[in-house]
Structures are given as C-alpha cells and as structure tokens.
C-alpha cells in the first residue's frame, strides 16, 4: 500500500471521529435541555396524611417542620433512611416519610373539681410546671396531693413518671363588710356589718332640719338596696332643701310669762283684760281674753281660774299655750310652693293633714302641734300649740 492510500485512510478515520464527537455533543445538550424542563414531585408522608410538592429539576423547596405532642421531629427520610431537613434540591421523583423520636415527657393529670373533667398536661423532667387555674365557688384552694396523699408543691417537675394530682380545698369563710351611712348633717344612723353576697338593710330615712330626704347615694348614683354586697361602702344621704324651723321664734312658746315680760319690757302689774297697757319700753300689749298680742306675736295663758287678787302673781308661773307668727318669721327659706303634705312629711312633721275648706295645713312637731293658715294669700300665719 502506497503512502497516498495510507494518508487517505487515516484522514477518513479522523473525520469520522470528529463528526461522531460533534453528534454526541449535540445529542447530550439536547437531552440536557429536555431534562431541565421535566417536573418532579416530592411526596411527603406523615402517617395517613400525604402531601405532594412539585417543581423543576434542581429547584429548591423547603421541607416543613412537624410537631407532635410527646415526640421530637427528626426530619424526612427516604427509602434508605437518609434524613432531609430544611431545603431539598429536586433531582427526581421521591417519597419522604416523616420521622419522629419519642420524648421523655410525662403526663400530669390534674383533678381540680371531682365533678368536672380532669385536665392533662405534659412536662419534661426539671421543666417548669404549668398549673391549671384553681377556682371553686365557696371554697379556698389549699394545695395539691399525689396518689399517695403527699403534698405536691414543686415549681419544676421532679419525676420521670406520670402522676395524678388532686386539689385540696377548704370551705371559704364569707367576708364581712362595713356599710356606713353619712347623713350629711342629719341624725346619726348606725353602721351595718353585712356578710358577703347579702344585702344592706335599708335604714330609716334621716331627718335634717329644712331638708327633704331623697335617698342614699353611692358614687353619686342612687343605691339599689336589692344589690348584694362585696366591699366596704359609705352611703351618703341625698336631700332637697325646702324650709326649716326658725328655732329662735319657735322657742317663744317655751318661755314663761316672766321671761316674756322681760323680753318685751311689759309691766306685769299693768295687764288688764281687754285693755291696752303700757310697757317700760313705750310699747303696748293688748289683752283680749286669754291672748296677749305685741308686734305680730301672740301668747296665750291658762289663767281662767285665777281671781283678780292673785292674777298677776299666778300669771308669772304659767307657760304660754301657743304663739302665732307670720310664716316667714317662723320658717327659714319659706316658700308657699313647698307647702304640701308630702313635703311636710319629708321634713319630719307627723300627722300631716290639709283642711281644704279653710285652707289650713295641720301637723305635729314633737310634742307641739302647728297650723299654717290662709295659704296662697298675703295673710299667711302659723300657730304653734303646746299640746301637752
């Protein structure tokens, strides 16, 4: 074989090799491009729960972290028990199974109330214990006991075993609360001691001269005596101001004749029936039967049985039976619009009556009886009678 033939053969072989290499590269690249477009799936199996995550080749997916009470999650295992956690790069279809490891956790069964369901909690050794709420009406929680009756009062769990704890209760003594009454200037009312969840006994209405009692307030709101008590309280009397008795005028009825004589300057020896008599103050009294009158005031005496001879001396020993005065002198803050049966009762007067025909209000004040005449005229007068 000559040299030309040899060169030709060698050149042909080289050409075939180069072409083959080029074809192989093209085929490989085409296969690679086709493989990059393939979609793969990771199938996650957790007991009966199955979840599938899809993606393209070399795509990163995040594997979920699972929780199961009493177990630690190890990760996702393939058929060879290789564990995967966190990110997983898709290369082909794969099944992964959730893997767990049982913890060294223990159950605590809490029996708070024997009539209700028990409460179960899990805890590890030396872990803080999460105690349940301990409330039962009428009782006070004391402590926990275990199955052997031993007191259990640990903050951290001291055992490597399951236990049952039962709440121990004592009967709750009811609280006692003090209820005070601020009468705001009225008569004193004693405080009450009220047992928890009982009611305040409504006291008698307080009396305050010149004021009508409206009710008891707590925190500026009228108190409802149907409410049950759960704290100490002070109830304050609420009033409406009306009119009050002028004690200086009212006290005239308590004076004897000598005191009246001294007060007004009359000479006792000059008093005669039905006559105007002089006084050492230059004023006059008029005696009409049994009534002495001076400057709008009246004084009545019981001296029917006295003779003229001992009239003056016996008169000194007597007490006035009634006095009559203008209502504005007898009362402070008087207003005829205030005069009604309800308001007079509210002011503390008793046996209140109204005579419509004569337009007269009659009422009692202690041992005295009072009358107001001619209501709604400019001649209103009041009379005070000593009824004893």
SVG drawing of the C-alpha trace seen along z (x, -y; Angstrom):
<svg xmlns="http://www.w3.org/2000/svg" viewBox="-115 -105 119 107">
<polyline fill="none" stroke="black" stroke-width="0.4" points="0.0,0.0 1.5,-3.2 1.7,-6.3 -1.2,-8.1 -3.6,-5.4 -2.4,-5.3 -2.9,-9.1 -6.4,-8.9 -7.4,-6.2 -6.1,-8.0 -7.8,-11.2 -11.1,-9.4 -10.9,-7.9 -10.1,-11.2 -13.0,-12.8 -15.4,-10.1 -14.2,-10.6 -14.7,-14.3 -18.1,-14.0 -19.1,-11.4 -17.9,-13.7 -19.9,-16.6 -23.0,-14.5 -22.5,-13.2 -22.2,-16.8 -25.4,-17.8 -27.3,-14.9 -26.1,-15.4 -27.0,-19.1 -30.5,-18.4 -31.1,-15.7 -29.9,-18.1 -32.3,-20.8 -35.2,-18.4 -34.3,-17.1 -34.3,-20.7 -38.0,-21.0 -39.1,-17.9 -41.3,-18.4 -40.6,-16.3 -42.6,-15.7 -41.6,-15.2 -44.3,-13.2 -44.3,-13.8 -46.0,-11.1 -46.9,-11.7 -49.0,-8.8 -52.2,-8.9 -51.5,-12.5 -49.9,-12.7 -48.7,-16.0 -47.1,-16.5 -44.7,-19.3 -43.8,-19.8 -41.0,-21.7 -38.5,-21.5 -35.1,-19.8 -32.6,-21.5 -35.3,-23.7 -35.1,-24.2 -38.1,-23.5 -38.5,-24.0 -39.4,-20.9 -41.9,-21.6 -41.2,-21.0 -43.8,-19.0 -44.9,-19.0 -46.3,-16.0 -47.0,-16.1 -44.6,-13.9 -42.2,-13.5 -39.3,-15.3 -39.4,-15.7 -36.2,-14.3 -36.9,-15.2 -37.9,-13.5 -36.4,-10.1 -36.0,-8.5 -36.2,-4.7 -32.6,-4.3 -33.4,-6.2 -31.4,-9.2 -32.8,-12.2 -33.5,-15.5 -34.3,-18.8 -34.6,-22.4 -34.0,-22.8 -34.2,-20.0 -33.0,-20.1 -35.2,-18.3 -33.4,-15.8 -36.1,-13.2 -39.4,-12.0 -39.0,-10.9 -41.1,-9.7 -40.1,-11.1 -41.5,-9.8 -41.8,-11.9 -39.5,-10.6 -40.1,-11.3 -38.4,-10.3 -40.4,-9.8 -39.6,-12.4 -39.0,-11.7 -42.2,-13.7 -44.6,-12.7 -48.3,-13.4 -49.7,-15.2 -53.4,-14.6 -54.9,-17.5 -58.2,-16.9 -59.4,-20.4 -63.1,-19.6 -64.1,-16.0 -67.4,-16.8 -65.7,-18.1 -63.3,-16.7 -59.7,-16.2 -57.0,-18.4 -54.0,-16.6 -50.7,-18.4 -47.3,-17.1 -44.0,-18.0 -40.3,-17.0 -38.1,-16.3 -37.0,-19.6 -39.3,-21.6 -41.5,-24.5 -44.9,-23.1 -47.9,-24.9 -50.6,-24.6 -54.3,-25.0 -56.5,-27.7 -57.9,-26.8 -61.2,-28.5 -64.3,-26.9 -67.2,-28.9 -67.5,-28.8 -64.0,-27.2 -60.4,-28.2 -57.6,-26.2 -55.0,-24.9 -52.6,-22.6 -52.1,-19.6 -51.7,-16.0 -50.5,-13.0 -51.9,-9.4 -50.2,-8.6 -51.6,-11.7 -48.3,-13.5 -48.3,-17.3 -47.0,-18.3 -45.7,-21.9 -42.9,-21.9 -42.2,-24.6 -40.2,-22.2 -41.2,-18.6 -39.1,-16.3 -40.0,-12.9 -39.5,-10.6 -43.0,-9.2 -46.7,-10.1 -48.7,-11.3 -52.2,-12.4 -52.6,-15.5 -55.8,-16.3 -56.7,-19.8 -57.4,-20.1 -60.0,-22.7 -61.2,-24.3 -64.6,-25.9 -64.4,-29.6 -65.4,-31.8 -67.7,-34.6 -66.2,-38.1 -67.8,-40.7 -68.1,-44.3 -68.9,-47.5 -71.6,-49.7 -71.5,-53.3 -74.2,-56.0 -73.1,-59.6 -76.3,-61.6 -74.7,-64.9 -75.8,-66.8 -78.9,-64.7 -79.4,-62.4 -76.9,-59.7 -77.5,-56.2 -75.5,-53.3 -73.3,-51.4 -74.1,-47.8 -72.0,-44.7 -73.1,-42.8 -71.9,-39.3 -70.6,-38.9 -73.3,-38.5 -76.0,-39.6 -78.0,-42.9 -77.9,-46.1 -80.9,-46.6 -82.4,-50.0 -82.3,-52.2 -85.0,-54.7 -84.8,-58.0 -82.6,-60.5 -84.0,-63.8 -82.4,-67.1 -84.0,-70.4 -85.0,-72.2 -84.3,-69.3 -86.3,-66.6 -84.5,-63.2 -84.5,-61.8 -82.4,-58.6 -79.0,-57.1 -76.2,-57.6 -73.1,-55.6 -70.5,-57.1 -73.1,-59.9 -75.7,-57.3 -78.8,-56.3 -78.0,-53.0 -80.2,-50.0 -80.8,-48.0 -81.5,-44.9 -77.8,-44.7 -75.6,-42.2 -72.5,-43.5 -68.9,-42.6 -67.0,-45.5 -67.0,-48.2 -69.1,-51.2 -70.3,-54.5 -73.7,-55.6 -74.4,-59.3 -77.8,-60.9 -79.2,-63.0 -81.6,-65.8 -83.7,-68.5 -83.6,-71.8 -87.1,-73.1 -87.7,-75.3 -86.6,-74.9 -88.0,-75.9 -86.7,-79.2 -85.7,-77.9 -85.5,-81.4 -89.1,-82.2 -90.3,-78.6 -88.6,-78.8 -91.0,-81.7 -93.6,-79.0 -91.2,-77.6 -90.9,-80.9 -92.9,-81.6 -94.6,-84.9 -91.7,-86.4 -89.4,-85.6 -91.8,-87.1 -92.2,-90.2 -88.5,-90.6 -88.0,-90.0 -90.6,-92.6 -90.4,-95.0 -94.0,-94.8 -95.0,-95.7 -96.8,-92.7 -99.0,-94.8 -100.4,-96.9 -102.1,-94.0 -105.9,-94.2 -108.4,-92.3 -109.4,-94.0 -107.2,-97.0 -104.2,-98.5 -101.4,-98.6 -98.2,-100.5 -94.7,-99.0 -91.4,-100.3 -90.3,-100.3 -93.1,-102.6 -94.9,-99.9 -98.3,-98.3 -99.7,-94.9 -103.4,-94.2 -105.1,-91.6 -108.2,-90.1 -109.5,-87.4 -106.7,-84.9 -104.4,-86.2 -101.6,-88.8 -100.5,-90.4 -97.5,-92.5 -96.0,-93.4 -97.5,-90.4 -96.7,-87.8 -99.3,-86.1 -99.0,-84.4 -101.9,-82.5 -102.1,-81.7 -104.2,-79.5 -105.5,-81.7 -109.2,-81.2 -109.2,-80.0 -107.2,-83.0 -109.0,-85.8 -108.0,-89.4 -106.3,-89.4 -103.8,-86.7 -103.9,-87.1 -100.5,-88.8 -98.6,-86.6 -100.0,-83.4 -99.5,-84.5 -95.8,-84.6 -95.9,-80.8 -97.6,-80.0 -96.2,-78.8 -97.6,-80.1 -100.0,-77.7 -99.5,-78.9 -97.9,-81.6 -98.9,-82.9 -96.5,-84.4 -96.1,-85.3 -94.9,-82.2 -91.8,-84.0 -90.8,-84.6 -91.4,-81.0 -89.7,-79.4 -86.4,-80.0 -86.4,-79.7 -90.2,-79.6 -92.0,-79.3 -95.7,-78.5 -94.9,-76.3 -93.0,-74.0 -96.1,-73.5 -97.6,-70.1 -98.5,-67.0 -95.6,-65.1 -93.0,-67.8 -94.2,-68.4 -93.9,-64.7 -90.5,-64.6 -89.4,-67.5 -90.1,-65.2 -93.5,-66.5 -96.1,-63.9 -99.9,-63.6 -100.0,-66.0 -103.5,-67.0 -105.0,-69.6 -108.3,-71.2 -109.3,-72.3 -112.4,-74.3 -110.4,-76.6 -107.1,-76.3 -105.2,-75.1 -102.4,-72.7 -102.1,-71.0 -99.1,-68.9 -97.2,-67.9 -93.6,-68.6 -92.6,-66.5 -95.0,-67.5 -96.2,-70.6 -99.0,-71.0 -98.7,-73.5 -101.1,-75.1 -100.5,-77.2 -103.5,-79.4 -104.6,-81.2 -102.2,-79.5 -101.7,-81.5 -102.8,-84.8 -100.8,-87.7 -102.1,-86.9 -100.3,-83.6 -99.8,-82.9 -98.6,-80.0 -99.7,-78.9 -97.8,-76.7 -99.7,-74.9 -98.2,-73.2 -100.3,-70.1 -99.3,-68.8"/>
</svg>
